[in-house]
Amino acid sequence: MAGGTHRKRAALARGHNLLNELPCDSLLVSHLANVRYLTGFTGSSGCVLITARQRLFFTDFRYRLQAARQVRGYRLVVTGGAALEGAAAYAGSRRLKLGTLGYEGRHLRQAQFGALKKALRGVKLKDCGGAVERLRQVKDRGELAAVRRACGIADAALARLRRRRVTGSSELQVAWMLERSMREAGSGPLPFPIIVASGARSAMPHAVPTERIIRPGELVVVDMGASVGGYCSDITRTFATGPLPPKLEEVYRVVQEAQALATAAARPGTACAEVDALARGHIAAAGYGPQFGHALGHGIGLEAHEGPVLASRSRDALAAGMTVTVEPGVYLEGRGGVRIEDTVLIGARRSVPLTTAPRELIFLR
């Protein structure tokens, strides 16, 4: 009960001063992750309208009872159809004093924006997308507790995997075993489909598990995460099913070193591009620069991928309370790939990995 009360109070507080920080007089929030962040609502149809005098929450008939229980501090309005269109129609018909209305442009389809303009003729619209996402980047203690639990569930599933025999099983069978393990341990919906990629397929960063049988003497990349209260974890470990060629052992060592360097450098005030450059430079110095083609990491919270972005062109900087991934990788076509990833908390002075499964090369049976 105490944790739920804290989350409701925190959610309500997030919307109070939002308008003071934006170049608009009112704000329409429609992206569901942002709606959940502001209100605690977990359904699939809802949006929020914040004005200088009102806090309105819109949903349809299916969620009226759920919203009445979950949403506090907002007036509940049940629409006859989609929440966003219902909110626009409500505001237009009642001629609410909106002034300049901010909206989340990156999350609106063209048809939705057209309906918004039609319903709110004469209202000045301004794209204020990203405002709530920026708030979400720094987590409070309740959010961090949920992320920690999600990390613990993923760690425990990997520990169980290390005790099982995987050679002779298919990638799909291993993925299902991990999913079942996490769900039985209390995970909510998985943040993303589990990746299990073996042999030469491990050189595909986002490989989809197949019926391929895992064989002795090859690499196996496992990328997975759990969720608790909507908050996600993300971890990748690369295993071996027997002795590896020296080249692949070298690649593993280089990636492990790059991940350790980047994690240690991820401190408050540090530019995300600088952290990315440190890992990328180490991998390039070892001769594998072209084989590391994706970003170093990303924020994680209510969504598996959110801000900030740890990449070469990122303009973001790290701040205490952020949770991010650090996931360098090297992928050799036709031979195999290595990725090591942790969910990392940016602490007051240093980074703290929240996923703690062993990072040295583990041999599975």
GIUR-V629159 format. One record per run of one state. SS is the DSSP state (helix for helix, strand for strand, loop for the rest). FROM is the first residue (numbers start at 1). TO is the last residue. If there is no record, write none. Layout:
ss:SS from:FROM to:TO
ss:SS from:FROM to:TO
This chain:
ss:loop from:1 to:1
ss:helix from:2 to:16
ss:loop from:17 to:18
ss:helix from:19 to:21
ss:loop from:22 to:25
ss:strand from:26 to:29
ss:loop from:30 to:31
ss:helix from:32 to:39
ss:loop from:40 to:46
ss:strand from:47 to:50
ss:loop from:51 to:54
ss:strand from:55 to:60
ss:helix from:61 to:70
ss:loop from:71 to:74
ss:strand from:75 to:79
ss:loop from:80 to:82
ss:helix from:83 to:93
ss:loop from:94 to:99
ss:strand from:100 to:103
ss:loop from:104 to:104
ss:helix from:105 to:107
ss:loop from:108 to:109
ss:helix from:110 to:119
ss:loop from:120 to:123
ss:strand from:124 to:127
ss:loop from:128 to:130
ss:helix from:131 to:136
ss:loop from:137 to:137
ss:strand from:138 to:138
ss:loop from:139 to:140
ss:helix from:141 to:162
ss:loop from:163 to:169
ss:strand from:170 to:170
ss:helix from:171 to:184
ss:loop from:185 to:194
ss:strand from:195 to:198
ss:helix from:199 to:203
ss:loop from:204 to:212
ss:strand from:213 to:213
ss:loop from:214 to:218
ss:strand from:219 to:224
ss:loop from:225 to:226
ss:strand from:227 to:228
ss:loop from:229 to:230
ss:strand from:231 to:232
ss:loop from:233 to:234
ss:strand from:235 to:240
ss:loop from:241 to:245
ss:helix from:246 to:265
ss:loop from:266 to:270
ss:strand from:271 to:271
ss:helix from:272 to:285
ss:loop from:286 to:288
ss:helix from:289 to:291
ss:loop from:292 to:296
ss:strand from:297 to:299
ss:loop from:300 to:305
ss:strand from:306 to:310
ss:loop from:311 to:316
ss:strand from:317 to:317
ss:loop from:318 to:321
ss:strand from:322 to:326
ss:loop from:327 to:328
ss:strand from:329 to:332
ss:loop from:333 to:335
ss:strand from:336 to:339
ss:loop from:340 to:340
ss:strand from:341 to:346
ss:loop from:347 to:350
ss:strand from:351 to:353
ss:loop from:354 to:361
ss:strand from:362 to:363
ss:loop from:364 to:365
